[in-house]
Amino acid sequence: MSCNCDKFNNTGVAAKDLAAKDVVLDFFVAPVADDGTSNFIDLENDLVGGKLPASYIEGKINESDPSKRWYPVKYSETTPAPREYQTQGLTNGINLKGGNTPEGFVGIAYNRSAKYLKAVQGFGCSRVSKLAVNRCGNLVGIENKDEKRLYPIEIENGTFGSRRLPATSAPTVAGVEVDYQISLVNKDEDYALLSANNIETNLLAVNGLLDVCVEVVSVEGTNDGFVIKQTLRYGNVAEPVAVTGFVVGDYELTDSAGAVVALTSVTESPDGTYTFVLAAQPAGDYTLNGQRTGYELEETTITFV
């Protein structure tokens, strides 16, 4: 319950009043990025011709700064727990209404392995918020009318949890469950909906970035090259899925001082195995990062001796 008690408000209902349906997907995002700026949708400048462009959604999912990135988690079923009144009972039987308890949420994604659990566990380690997507593909957040912005819905810090659901007779498939409580800083009356008609992308069909696991196969003794193998964490452990299609521009190698080291070439052969060529470097530890649409390389140390 939010207190909006300065006056009575008119209660007419417009024909275009939109009530959100059940949530089927969350975009988890940090409420504040590492550079101190808040994450939000600028309703005045981010929309083009009244629509949120497909490039905007793709850019948020593939954002190079993890603290500004959107992380989609899609659910097979959800169970919201509405806020409950906090009351004070009087001896005459009257119950006075006070505030509310936090709103709860439980979402289950079936056909998800323990590897997927690892992907979502990180949301419980720091402050996190969400932009919710309902069954119609509409985006739900917190509106600031004065700023003309749609902010993510803050999740109460320390309440995010996740666990693996083993396969049973019902359901017959394994899954991953997440649960959390909505922060009380969100005012009920500020919830707002951005219609799917105003979003070029079908939000119900998006996928998040895939983590790329890296194995350092070899390092040239002349310190001018190395070979890595890239795979996904998902699938059969005896037959890891090779990650193909990376090119030299998808990588960045830096020295211990953070200076970028130029890569002469990167060649893929066989699938998922990449040979790097560069000018000879001094001995030391170097850091390899990489990203292309749909994929992010785990940070990897390359040691020249």
C-alpha positions as CSV (number, residue, x, y, z in Angstrom):
1,M,0.0,0.0,0.0
2,S,1.3,3.5,-0.9
3,C,0.2,6.6,0.9
4,N,-1.4,9.1,-1.5
5,C,-3.4,11.0,1.1
6,D,-3.1,14.6,0.2
7,K,-6.5,14.6,-1.5
8,F,-9.1,12.3,-3.0
9,N,-8.3,11.4,-6.7
10,N,-10.8,11.1,-9.5
11,T,-11.6,7.5,-10.3
12,G,-12.7,7.5,-13.9
13,V,-11.2,4.8,-16.1
14,A,-9.9,5.5,-19.6
15,A,-10.7,3.0,-22.4
16,K,-6.9,2.5,-22.9
17,D,-6.1,1.7,-19.3
18,L,-3.7,-1.3,-19.6
19,A,-3.5,-3.9,-16.7
20,A,-0.4,-6.1,-16.8
21,K,-0.9,-9.8,-17.2
22,D,1.3,-12.5,-15.5
23,V,5.0,-12.2,-15.8
24,V,6.8,-14.8,-18.0
25,L,10.3,-13.2,-18.3
26,D,12.5,-10.9,-16.3
27,F,15.3,-8.7,-17.5
28,F,17.6,-8.5,-14.5
29,V,19.7,-5.4,-14.4
30,A,21.7,-3.5,-11.9
31,P,19.8,-0.5,-10.6
32,V,23.0,1.6,-10.7
33,A,25.9,1.0,-13.0
34,D,29.5,0.9,-11.9
35,D,30.0,4.4,-13.2
36,G,27.3,5.7,-10.9
37,T,24.6,6.3,-13.5
38,S,21.1,4.8,-13.1
39,N,19.8,2.3,-15.6
40,F,16.5,3.3,-17.2
41,I,14.7,3.7,-20.5
42,D,14.5,7.3,-21.6
43,L,10.9,7.5,-22.9
44,E,11.7,10.7,-24.7
45,N,14.9,9.9,-26.5
46,D,15.3,6.1,-26.6
47,L,12.0,5.6,-28.6
48,V,12.2,6.3,-32.3
49,G,8.9,7.1,-34.0
50,G,7.2,5.9,-30.8
51,K,8.9,2.5,-30.8
52,L,11.8,1.1,-28.9
53,P,14.1,-0.1,-31.7
54,A,15.3,-3.7,-32.1
55,S,18.9,-2.3,-32.0
56,Y,18.2,-0.9,-28.5
57,I,17.2,-4.3,-27.1
58,E,20.1,-6.0,-28.8
59,G,22.5,-3.4,-27.5
60,K,21.3,-3.9,-23.9
61,I,21.6,-7.7,-24.0
62,N,25.0,-7.4,-25.6
63,E,26.2,-4.4,-23.6
64,S,30.0,-4.7,-23.0
65,D,29.6,-3.2,-19.5
66,P,28.1,-5.9,-17.3
67,S,26.7,-3.4,-14.9
68,K,24.5,-1.9,-17.8
69,R,23.6,-5.2,-19.4
70,W,20.1,-6.7,-19.4
71,Y,20.0,-10.4,-18.4
72,P,16.8,-12.2,-19.6
73,V,15.4,-15.1,-17.6
74,K,12.3,-16.8,-19.0
75,Y,9.9,-18.8,-16.9
76,S,7.7,-21.8,-17.6
77,E,5.4,-20.8,-14.7
78,T,5.3,-18.1,-12.0
79,T,3.7,-17.6,-8.6
80,P,3.4,-14.1,-7.4
81,A,2.7,-13.4,-3.7
82,P,0.8,-10.2,-3.3
83,R,1.6,-7.7,-0.6
84,E,-0.4,-8.3,2.6
85,Y,-1.7,-5.6,4.9
86,Q,0.0,-5.0,8.2
87,T,-2.8,-4.5,10.7
88,Q,-3.3,-3.5,14.3
89,G,-6.2,-5.2,16.0
90,L,-8.2,-3.2,18.6
91,T,-10.1,-4.6,21.5
92,N,-13.4,-3.6,19.8
93,G,-12.6,-5.8,16.8
94,I,-11.5,-3.0,14.5
95,N,-8.4,-3.8,12.4
96,L,-6.4,-0.7,11.5
97,K,-4.5,-0.9,8.2
98,G,-0.8,0.1,8.3
99,G,1.8,-0.6,5.7
100,N,2.3,-3.7,3.5
101,T,4.6,-6.7,3.6
102,P,6.9,-7.0,0.5
103,E,5.5,-8.6,-2.6
104,G,7.0,-12.0,-3.3
105,F,7.7,-13.8,-6.6
106,V,8.6,-17.3,-7.6
107,G,9.5,-18.3,-11.1
108,I,10.4,-21.8,-12.5
109,A,12.2,-22.4,-15.7
110,Y,11.8,-26.1,-16.7
111,N,14.2,-28.0,-19.0
112,R,17.1,-26.1,-17.5
113,S,20.2,-27.8,-16.1
114,A,22.4,-27.2,-13.1
115,K,24.7,-25.2,-15.5
116,Y,21.9,-22.7,-15.9
117,L,21.6,-22.4,-12.2
118,K,25.1,-21.2,-12.1
119,A,24.2,-18.5,-14.5
120,V,21.4,-17.1,-12.4
121,Q,23.0,-17.5,-8.9
122,G,25.0,-14.3,-9.4
123,F,21.9,-12.1,-9.2
124,G,21.8,-12.8,-5.5
125,C,25.3,-11.5,-4.8
126,S,24.6,-7.7,-5.1
127,R,21.8,-5.2,-5.7
128,V,19.6,-6.1,-8.6
129,S,16.4,-4.9,-10.2
130,K,14.2,-6.1,-13.0
131,L,12.1,-5.0,-16.0
132,A,9.3,-7.5,-16.2
133,V,7.8,-8.9,-19.4
134,N,4.2,-10.2,-19.3
135,R,2.5,-12.8,-21.4
136,C,1.6,-10.3,-24.1
137,G,5.2,-9.1,-24.5
138,N,4.6,-5.8,-22.7
139,L,7.5,-4.4,-20.6
140,V,6.7,-3.3,-17.0
141,G,8.7,-1.0,-14.9
142,I,8.5,2.0,-12.6
143,E,7.6,5.3,-14.3
144,N,8.9,8.7,-13.4
145,K,6.6,11.0,-15.2
146,D,8.7,14.2,-14.5
147,E,11.8,12.6,-15.9
148,K,10.0,10.7,-18.6
149,R,11.8,7.6,-17.7
150,L,10.9,3.9,-17.1
151,Y,13.1,2.5,-14.3
152,P,13.6,-1.1,-13.4
153,I,11.7,-2.5,-10.4
154,E,14.0,-2.8,-7.4
155,I,14.3,-6.2,-5.7
156,E,14.9,-6.2,-2.0
157,N,18.6,-6.7,-1.3
158,G,19.4,-10.1,0.1
159,T,16.1,-11.7,-0.9
160,F,17.1,-13.2,-4.3
161,G,17.5,-17.0,-4.2
162,S,17.8,-19.8,-6.7
163,R,17.9,-23.6,-6.6
164,R,17.9,-26.6,-8.8
165,L,14.7,-28.6,-9.1
166,P,15.5,-32.3,-9.8
167,A,13.4,-34.3,-12.2
168,T,10.5,-36.2,-10.6
169,S,7.4,-38.0,-11.8
170,A,5.6,-34.7,-12.0
171,P,7.2,-32.7,-13.6
172,T,9.3,-35.2,-15.4
173,V,12.0,-32.7,-16.3
174,A,14.6,-30.8,-14.2
175,G,14.4,-27.0,-13.8
176,V,15.7,-24.0,-12.0
177,E,13.6,-21.9,-9.5
178,V,14.3,-18.3,-8.6
179,D,12.5,-16.4,-5.9
180,Y,12.8,-12.9,-4.5
181,Q,10.9,-10.1,-2.8
182,I,10.1,-6.7,-4.4
183,S,11.5,-3.7,-2.6
184,L,9.2,-1.5,-0.7
185,V,10.8,1.6,-2.3
186,N,8.7,0.8,-5.4
187,K,5.3,2.6,-5.1
188,D,2.4,0.6,-6.4
189,E,0.9,3.6,-8.3
190,D,4.2,4.1,-10.2
191,Y,4.1,0.7,-12.0
192,A,3.8,1.4,-15.7
193,L,3.6,-0.6,-18.9
194,L,5.4,-0.1,-22.3
195,S,3.2,-1.9,-24.8
196,A,4.6,-4.6,-27.1
197,N,3.1,-2.5,-29.9
198,N,5.8,0.1,-29.0
199,I,8.7,-2.4,-29.0
200,E,10.1,-3.6,-32.3
201,T,11.6,-6.8,-30.7
202,N,9.5,-9.7,-29.6
203,L,10.7,-9.8,-26.0
204,L,9.4,-13.3,-25.4
205,A,11.9,-14.7,-28.0
206,V,15.1,-13.1,-26.8
207,N,18.1,-15.0,-25.4
208,G,20.8,-13.7,-23.1
209,L,24.5,-13.9,-23.7
210,L,26.2,-17.3,-23.6
211,D,29.3,-17.7,-21.5
212,V,32.3,-19.0,-23.4
213,C,34.6,-21.3,-21.5
214,V,38.3,-21.1,-22.5
215,E,41.1,-23.7,-22.4
216,V,44.6,-22.5,-23.0
217,V,46.0,-25.2,-25.3
218,S,49.5,-23.9,-25.8
219,V,51.7,-20.8,-25.6
220,E,54.6,-20.1,-27.9
221,G,58.0,-20.2,-26.2
222,T,58.9,-17.1,-28.3
223,N,56.0,-15.2,-26.6
224,D,54.5,-14.3,-29.9
225,G,51.5,-16.5,-30.0
226,F,49.1,-18.9,-28.2
227,V,46.3,-21.3,-28.9
228,I,42.9,-21.6,-27.1
229,K,39.9,-23.8,-27.3
230,Q,36.4,-22.3,-26.8
231,T,33.3,-24.2,-25.6
232,L,30.0,-23.7,-24.0
233,R,29.4,-24.9,-20.4
234,Y,26.1,-26.7,-21.5
235,G,25.7,-30.2,-22.9
236,N,27.5,-33.5,-22.7
237,V,30.7,-33.2,-20.7
238,A,32.4,-35.7,-23.0
239,E,31.5,-33.7,-26.1
240,P,31.7,-29.9,-25.3
241,V,29.9,-27.7,-27.8
242,A,32.6,-25.7,-29.7
243,V,32.1,-21.9,-30.0
244,T,32.9,-20.9,-33.6
245,G,32.9,-17.7,-35.7
246,F,35.1,-15.4,-33.6
247,V,37.5,-13.1,-35.4
248,V,40.4,-11.0,-34.4
249,G,38.3,-7.9,-33.7
250,D,36.2,-9.9,-31.1
251,Y,39.2,-10.2,-28.8
252,E,41.2,-7.8,-26.5
253,L,44.5,-8.7,-24.9
254,T,45.9,-6.5,-22.2
255,D,49.2,-6.5,-20.2
256,S,49.5,-6.3,-16.4
257,A,49.3,-2.5,-16.6
258,G,46.0,-2.7,-18.6
259,A,47.6,-1.6,-21.9
260,V,46.1,-3.2,-25.0
261,V,48.4,-5.5,-26.9
262,A,47.8,-5.6,-30.7
263,L,46.9,-8.9,-32.2
264,T,48.3,-9.6,-35.6
265,S,45.9,-12.4,-36.6
266,V,43.5,-15.0,-35.2
267,T,42.8,-18.2,-37.1
268,E,40.1,-20.8,-36.3
269,S,41.0,-24.4,-37.1
270,P,39.5,-26.9,-36.3
271,D,36.1,-25.5,-35.1
272,G,36.4,-23.7,-31.8
273,T,40.2,-23.8,-31.7
274,Y,41.9,-20.4,-32.3
275,T,45.5,-19.6,-33.0
276,F,46.7,-16.1,-32.1
277,V,49.7,-14.4,-33.6
278,L,51.2,-11.2,-32.2
279,A,54.5,-9.4,-31.8
280,A,56.8,-11.0,-29.2
281,Q,56.0,-9.8,-25.7
282,P,57.9,-9.5,-22.4
283,A,57.4,-12.3,-19.9
284,G,54.4,-11.9,-17.6
285,D,50.7,-12.5,-17.3
286,Y,48.3,-11.1,-19.9
287,T,44.5,-11.0,-19.8
288,L,42.3,-12.1,-22.8
289,N,38.7,-11.0,-23.1
290,G,36.3,-11.3,-25.9
291,Q,32.7,-10.7,-27.0
292,R,30.5,-10.9,-30.0
293,T,26.8,-10.8,-30.5
294,G,25.3,-13.6,-28.3
295,Y,28.6,-14.6,-26.6
296,E,31.0,-13.4,-23.9
297,L,34.4,-15.0,-23.3
298,E,35.4,-15.7,-19.7
299,E,38.4,-13.7,-18.7
300,T,41.5,-15.8,-19.3
301,T,45.1,-15.4,-18.2
302,I,47.8,-16.0,-20.8
303,T,51.3,-16.4,-19.3
304,F,54.4,-15.7,-21.3
305,V,57.7,-16.9,-19.7
